[in-house]
């Protein structure tokens, strides 16, 4: 995998994390303003957005980690002469 492909994926993942957390926060602020519930739904929105962000982060990072791990295993296999 080329370095620039990894860089583009990581950039996209960063935007996904920001959008998830920001989206949950804004939705919580909107609901709080409609019902006058203080910061209850804002807090819930931040937590749900964070959970969604980190789950998506995990799912997006694993193929990169597996590809790099496979590449490393192939190099070790060639060095050992097996």
N, C-alpha and C positions, 0 to 999 in steps of 0.2 A: 504494500500500500504506500503510495507516494505521500511525502510529508505535507503537501498542499491539500490533499484530500482529507487527511487527518485534521489539518488546521481549519478547513471549511466545515467539517462535521462538528468540531469543538465550538466554532463560532455559532453555528446553528443551535447547538445544545445550550449555549449561554443565553441566546435569545429566547429559547423555549422556557428556560428556568425563570427568566425575568417576566415573560408574558404570563406564565402560570401564577406566580406569586402576585404580580400586579393585578391580574384579572380577578383573583380571589379577593384581594384587598378592596378593589373598586366595587365589586359586587357587594361585599359586606358593608362598605360605606353607604352605598345606595340603599340597601335594605334598612340600615340603621336610620338613615335620614327619613325614610318613608314611615317607619313605625316608632321613631323616637326611642330606640332601645339603648342609647349610649354607644358603647363600643363592642357590644356583644357579638353582633354579626361580623363586624370588622375583624375581630379576633378569630372567629371561626373561619372567615374567608382567608385570612393569612395562613392559618394552620392547614386548611384543606388545599389551598394553592401550593403550599410548601410540600405537602405529601404528594400531590400530583407531579410537582416539579422533580422531586427526588426519585419517584418511581420512573418517570420518563427518562431522567438522567441515567439511572441504572440500566434501563432497557437500551438506551442509545450508546452507552459506553461499552457494554459487554461485547458487541461485535468487534469493536476496535481492539479491545484487550485480547480477545481470542485470535484475531488476525495477527497481532504483534507477537503473541505467544507461539502461534504456529510457525511464524517466520523464524523466531528464535530457536524453536525445536528443530527446524530443518537445518539451520546453521550448525547446531550442536551435533546433529546426526552426521552431517558431512565431515565435520572435524574429527569425530570419533572413528570414522571409516567403517561404520556398521552397514 
